[in-house]
Amino acid sequence: MTADTTTSSFWLNWRVLICGIWVLISMTLALLLIWKFEGFRKSKRDTRETQQDSPGVLYDDETWRPCLKEIHPAWLLAFRVVAFIVLLVLLIITAFADGGAIFYFYTQWTFTLITVYFGLGSVLSMRGCYLHHKKASGEKVDNVEVDTEQGSYVTPVHGEIPNTSNTEKSLGPNVEHHARQPAGFSGYVFQIIFQMNAGAVILTDCVFWFIIVPFLTIKDYDLNFLIVNMHTINAVFLLGETALNCLRFPWFRIGYFFMWTVIYVIFQWIVHACVKLWWPYPFLDLSSPYAPLCVLKLKVPVRGDVAYSVLWNIFPDNKAETPPLLDTLSSLLSMCEVAWGRRSAEA
């Protein structure tokens, strides 16, 4: 029987205090990582040399240019448009079939986020294809000559002498003078959503297929078409996007994933403080004396390690920083099995 979460006694105890401390620590560490390394804060005042060394710098062409120059940007655009349409249709169908209560789950939060990602990515790719077409036809857009490999070259206005000293230093003496334009606000939002999806999508799908599905199979529970697709197609599209785009993947971006998860946990606590409801996930239930341990182990460190270790393997530049995926997954499985076993015993 679920405890009444609307009473003051449910919240004014040592379990909630410790869980709140864990969440506060996670939020603080995430914000510190973002504040220290994020590129959009530094790009306004740093030199080009500093920007190149900064792990958080994002250039405009990286939001729409494929990873290989042999691939036309239109292919990435087509992939993003198809992914956006499929995800949006599936999300709408699921919402009509199961009602708005599906957005009570972390999975639907993540699914909605990745749908927004592909929608924004489609818009950025449309702009990129426009710039690429202008470059191929030898035209200029807004006084900018676009180079699909080196970025954009800003044409000086009449009477102005271009300053190429910094470009020469950063690109070397044998490279043409192309000044890559930093990404705008929408570009950084796009990459941030990509980083949050990287952790959230892999997390939800791994937990579903490796933990929940075996448990439900034992209970003879039939999975319907929508549930299976909800936990499969998002990962397929994300991995395809990861293979096609040229977005950077610095390690500190895990801070955004932590913040996304913390926001969901806080949202659940606020809702339960106002309305007596069942908990969507057993480790969020604060009535258990093991709640602080569950929040610490299942919410914060495990989620980041599992998801990011999967996607770090896709990026060759980050292989040296990749934690052992199999060991991490093994730890996740053992802890979740304990949680599910305890829940079944109490039921």
C-alpha positions as CSV (number, residue, x, y, z in Angstrom):
1,M,0.0,0.0,0.0
2,T,1.4,3.4,-1.0
3,A,1.9,5.8,1.8
4,D,0.0,9.1,1.8
5,T,2.5,11.5,0.3
6,T,0.4,14.6,0.9
7,T,1.0,14.6,4.7
8,S,3.8,16.6,6.3
9,S,5.1,13.5,8.2
10,F,5.9,11.9,4.9
11,W,8.3,14.7,4.0
12,L,9.7,15.8,7.4
13,N,12.0,12.9,8.1
14,W,15.6,11.9,7.7
15,R,15.0,9.9,4.5
16,V,13.8,12.9,2.5
17,L,16.5,15.1,3.9
18,I,19.3,12.7,2.8
19,C,17.6,12.2,-0.6
20,G,17.4,16.0,-1.0
21,I,21.1,16.3,-0.2
22,W,22.0,13.7,-2.9
23,V,19.9,15.6,-5.4
24,L,21.4,19.0,-4.4
25,I,24.9,17.6,-4.7
26,S,24.2,16.2,-8.1
27,M,22.7,19.5,-9.3
28,T,25.6,21.5,-7.9
29,L,28.2,19.3,-9.6
30,A,26.4,19.4,-12.9
31,L,26.1,23.2,-12.7
32,L,29.8,23.5,-11.9
33,L,30.8,21.3,-14.8
34,I,28.6,23.4,-17.2
35,W,29.8,26.7,-15.8
36,K,33.5,25.7,-16.1
37,F,33.7,24.1,-19.5
38,E,30.7,25.3,-21.5
39,G,31.8,27.0,-24.7
40,F,29.0,29.5,-25.4
41,R,30.0,31.4,-22.2
42,K,33.6,31.7,-23.3
43,S,33.2,32.2,-27.0
44,K,32.2,35.8,-26.6
45,R,35.5,36.9,-25.1
46,D,38.1,34.3,-25.9
47,T,40.6,34.4,-28.8
48,R,40.4,31.9,-31.6
49,E,43.2,29.9,-30.1
50,T,41.4,29.6,-26.8
51,Q,38.2,28.7,-28.5
52,Q,39.9,25.9,-30.4
53,D,41.2,24.4,-27.2
54,S,37.9,24.8,-25.3
55,P,36.0,21.5,-25.1
56,G,32.6,23.2,-25.3
57,V,33.0,25.3,-28.5
58,L,30.5,24.6,-31.2
59,Y,30.7,26.0,-34.8
60,D,27.7,26.7,-36.9
61,D,28.4,24.3,-39.7
62,E,28.7,21.4,-37.2
63,T,25.0,21.4,-36.6
64,W,24.1,20.5,-40.2
65,R,27.3,19.1,-41.8
66,P,27.7,15.2,-42.0
67,C,30.7,13.6,-40.5
68,L,32.1,12.8,-44.0
69,K,32.6,15.3,-46.7
70,E,31.5,12.7,-49.3
71,I,28.0,12.7,-47.7
72,H,25.8,15.6,-48.9
73,P,24.0,17.5,-46.1
74,A,20.7,16.7,-47.8
75,W,21.1,13.1,-46.6
76,L,21.4,14.2,-43.0
77,L,18.4,16.5,-43.5
78,A,16.3,13.6,-44.9
79,F,17.3,11.3,-42.0
80,R,16.3,14.0,-39.5
81,V,13.0,14.8,-41.2
82,V,12.0,11.1,-41.3
83,A,13.0,10.6,-37.7
84,F,11.0,13.6,-36.6
85,I,7.9,12.5,-38.4
86,V,8.1,8.9,-37.2
87,L,8.7,9.9,-33.6
88,L,6.0,12.6,-33.6
89,V,3.4,10.3,-35.0
90,L,4.3,7.5,-32.6
91,L,4.2,10.0,-29.6
92,I,0.7,11.2,-30.7
93,I,-0.7,7.7,-31.2
94,T,0.7,6.6,-27.8
95,A,-0.8,9.7,-26.1
96,F,-4.2,9.1,-27.6
97,A,-4.1,5.4,-26.8
98,D,-2.9,5.6,-23.2
99,G,-3.9,9.2,-22.3
100,G,-1.9,12.1,-21.1
101,A,-0.8,10.1,-18.0
102,I,2.1,8.6,-20.1
103,F,4.0,11.9,-19.6
104,Y,4.2,10.9,-15.9
105,F,7.0,8.6,-16.9
106,Y,10.6,9.4,-17.6
107,T,10.5,7.4,-20.8
108,Q,7.9,9.8,-22.3
109,W,9.9,12.8,-21.2
110,T,12.9,11.4,-23.0
111,F,10.8,10.4,-26.1
112,T,9.4,14.0,-26.3
113,L,12.9,15.5,-25.9
114,I,14.3,13.4,-28.8
115,T,11.4,14.3,-30.9
116,V,12.1,18.0,-30.3
117,Y,15.7,17.3,-31.1
118,F,15.0,16.0,-34.5
119,G,12.5,18.8,-35.2
120,L,15.1,21.4,-34.4
121,G,17.8,19.4,-36.3
122,S,15.6,19.4,-39.4
123,V,15.3,23.2,-39.3
124,L,19.1,23.6,-38.9
125,S,19.7,21.1,-41.7
126,M,17.4,23.0,-44.0
127,R,19.4,26.1,-43.4
128,G,22.6,24.2,-43.9
129,C,21.5,22.8,-47.2
130,Y,20.6,26.3,-48.3
131,L,24.1,27.5,-47.4
132,H,25.6,24.5,-49.1
133,H,23.6,25.2,-52.3
134,K,24.7,28.8,-52.3
135,K,28.3,27.7,-51.9
136,A,28.1,25.2,-54.8
137,S,26.6,27.9,-57.0
138,G,29.3,30.4,-56.0
139,E,26.9,32.9,-54.3
140,K,27.2,34.5,-50.9
141,V,24.6,34.6,-48.1
142,D,24.4,37.6,-45.8
143,N,28.0,38.6,-46.8
144,V,29.2,35.1,-45.8
145,E,30.9,32.7,-48.2
146,V,30.2,29.2,-47.0
147,D,32.8,26.4,-47.0
148,T,31.3,23.0,-46.1
149,E,34.6,21.7,-44.9
150,Q,36.3,24.7,-43.2
151,G,33.2,26.6,-42.0
152,S,32.4,30.1,-43.2
153,Y,34.5,32.9,-44.6
154,V,33.3,36.4,-43.7
155,T,33.8,38.8,-46.7
156,P,35.0,42.2,-45.5
157,V,32.9,45.3,-46.2
158,H,34.1,47.9,-48.6
159,G,37.3,49.6,-47.5
160,E,37.9,47.1,-44.6
161,I,41.1,45.1,-44.5
162,P,40.5,41.6,-43.4
163,N,42.4,40.4,-40.3
164,T,43.7,36.9,-41.0
165,S,46.5,36.7,-38.5
166,N,44.5,34.7,-36.0
167,T,43.2,32.4,-38.7
168,E,46.7,31.8,-39.9
169,K,47.9,30.9,-36.4
170,S,45.0,28.5,-35.8
171,L,44.8,26.8,-39.2
172,G,48.4,26.9,-40.2
173,P,50.3,28.5,-43.1
174,N,49.1,26.0,-45.8
175,V,45.4,26.4,-45.2
176,E,43.1,28.9,-46.8
177,H,41.9,31.8,-44.7
178,H,38.5,30.5,-43.5
179,A,37.1,31.9,-40.2
180,R,34.6,29.4,-38.8
181,Q,31.5,31.0,-37.4
182,P,30.5,30.1,-33.8
183,A,27.1,28.5,-33.5
184,G,24.2,30.7,-32.4
185,F,21.8,30.1,-29.6
186,S,19.8,27.6,-31.5
187,G,22.9,25.6,-32.3
188,Y,24.0,25.4,-28.7
189,V,20.5,24.4,-27.6
190,F,20.6,21.7,-30.3
191,Q,23.8,20.2,-29.1
192,I,22.7,20.4,-25.4
193,I,19.6,18.4,-26.2
194,F,21.7,15.9,-28.1
195,Q,23.9,15.5,-25.0
196,M,20.8,15.0,-22.7
197,N,19.3,12.5,-25.2
198,A,22.6,10.6,-25.3
199,G,22.2,9.6,-21.7
200,A,18.4,9.5,-21.3
201,V,17.6,7.4,-24.4
202,I,20.3,4.7,-23.8
203,L,19.4,4.6,-20.1
204,T,15.7,4.0,-20.6
205,D,16.1,1.5,-23.4
206,C,18.8,-0.5,-21.6
207,V,16.7,-0.6,-18.4
208,F,13.6,-1.6,-20.3
209,W,15.2,-4.5,-22.3
210,F,17.6,-5.8,-19.8
211,I,15.6,-5.3,-16.6
212,I,11.9,-4.8,-17.1
213,V,11.3,-7.1,-20.1
214,P,12.8,-10.2,-18.4
215,F,10.7,-9.4,-15.2
216,L,7.5,-9.0,-17.2
217,T,8.2,-12.1,-19.2
218,I,8.3,-14.1,-15.9
219,K,4.9,-12.6,-15.0
220,D,3.5,-13.5,-18.4
221,Y,2.9,-9.9,-19.3
222,D,2.3,-9.2,-23.0
223,L,4.1,-6.2,-24.5
224,N,2.1,-4.3,-27.1
225,F,3.4,-2.8,-30.3
226,L,3.5,0.8,-28.9
227,I,5.5,-0.1,-25.8
228,V,8.1,-2.0,-27.8
229,N,8.5,0.7,-30.4
230,M,8.7,3.4,-27.7
231,H,11.8,1.7,-26.3
232,T,13.4,0.8,-29.6
233,I,13.0,3.3,-32.4
234,N,14.3,6.2,-30.4
235,A,17.6,4.5,-29.8
236,V,17.9,3.5,-33.4
237,F,17.4,7.0,-34.6
238,L,19.8,8.4,-32.0
239,L,22.5,6.0,-32.9
240,G,22.0,6.8,-36.6
241,E,22.1,10.5,-35.9
242,T,25.3,10.0,-33.9
243,A,26.9,8.1,-36.8
244,L,25.9,10.7,-39.4
245,N,26.4,14.1,-37.7
246,C,29.7,15.8,-36.7
247,L,28.6,17.2,-33.3
248,R,31.3,17.1,-30.6
249,F,30.8,15.0,-27.6
250,P,32.9,16.4,-24.7
251,W,32.7,14.4,-21.4
252,F,31.5,17.4,-19.3
253,R,28.1,17.3,-21.1
254,I,27.0,14.6,-18.7
255,G,26.1,17.6,-16.5
256,Y,23.1,18.3,-18.7
257,F,22.0,14.7,-18.4
258,F,22.2,15.0,-14.6
259,M,20.2,18.2,-14.6
260,W,17.5,16.6,-16.8
261,T,17.2,13.6,-14.5
262,V,17.2,15.8,-11.4
263,I,14.5,18.0,-12.8
264,Y,12.4,14.8,-13.4
265,V,12.9,13.7,-9.8
266,I,12.0,17.1,-8.3
267,F,8.9,17.2,-10.5
268,Q,7.8,13.8,-9.1
269,W,8.4,15.0,-5.5
270,I,6.4,18.2,-6.1
271,V,3.5,16.2,-7.7
272,H,3.4,13.7,-4.9
273,A,3.5,16.5,-2.3
274,C,0.3,17.9,-3.8
275,V,-1.6,14.7,-4.8
276,K,-1.6,11.2,-3.5
277,L,-0.4,9.0,-6.3
278,W,1.6,5.8,-7.0
279,W,5.2,6.1,-7.8
280,P,6.1,5.4,-11.4
281,Y,9.5,3.9,-10.4
282,P,10.2,2.0,-7.1
283,F,13.5,3.8,-6.3
284,L,11.6,7.2,-6.2
285,D,9.4,6.0,-3.3
286,L,10.7,7.9,-0.2
287,S,8.7,5.8,2.3
288,S,11.3,3.0,2.2
289,P,14.2,3.2,4.6
290,Y,16.5,2.3,1.7
291,A,15.3,5.3,-0.4
292,P,18.5,7.4,0.1
293,L,20.6,4.4,-1.1
294,C,18.3,3.9,-4.1
295,V,18.4,7.6,-5.1
296,L,22.2,7.7,-4.8
297,K,22.9,4.5,-6.7
298,L,20.1,4.3,-9.3
299,K,19.5,7.9,-10.1
300,V,22.8,9.7,-10.3
301,P,26.1,7.8,-11.0
302,V,24.7,4.6,-12.7
303,R,22.6,6.5,-15.2
304,G,25.5,8.6,-16.4
305,D,28.1,5.9,-16.6
306,V,25.9,3.4,-18.5
307,A,24.5,5.8,-21.1
308,Y,27.7,7.7,-21.8
309,S,29.9,4.7,-21.9
310,V,27.7,3.3,-24.7
311,L,28.0,6.5,-26.8
312,W,31.6,7.2,-25.9
313,N,32.5,4.0,-27.7
314,I,31.1,5.5,-30.9
315,F,33.6,8.4,-30.8
316,P,37.2,7.3,-31.4
317,D,38.6,10.5,-29.9
318,N,37.1,9.6,-26.5
319,K,38.0,6.0,-26.3
320,A,40.7,6.7,-23.7
321,E,38.1,8.1,-21.4
322,T,35.5,5.3,-21.9
323,P,34.6,3.5,-18.6
324,P,34.2,-0.3,-18.9
325,L,30.8,-0.8,-20.3
326,L,30.3,-4.4,-19.4
327,D,31.3,-3.8,-15.7
328,T,28.9,-0.8,-15.5
329,L,26.0,-2.7,-17.0
330,S,26.7,-5.6,-14.7
331,S,26.5,-3.3,-11.7
332,L,23.3,-1.7,-13.0
333,L,21.6,-5.1,-13.5
334,S,22.5,-6.4,-10.0
335,M,21.3,-3.3,-8.2
336,C,18.0,-3.1,-10.2
337,E,17.4,-6.8,-9.6
338,V,17.6,-6.1,-5.9
339,A,15.2,-3.2,-6.2
340,W,12.7,-5.2,-8.2
341,G,13.0,-8.2,-5.9
342,R,12.3,-6.1,-2.8
343,R,9.3,-4.5,-4.5
344,S,7.9,-8.0,-5.4
345,A,8.4,-9.2,-1.8
346,E,6.6,-6.2,-0.4
347,A,3.7,-6.7,-2.9
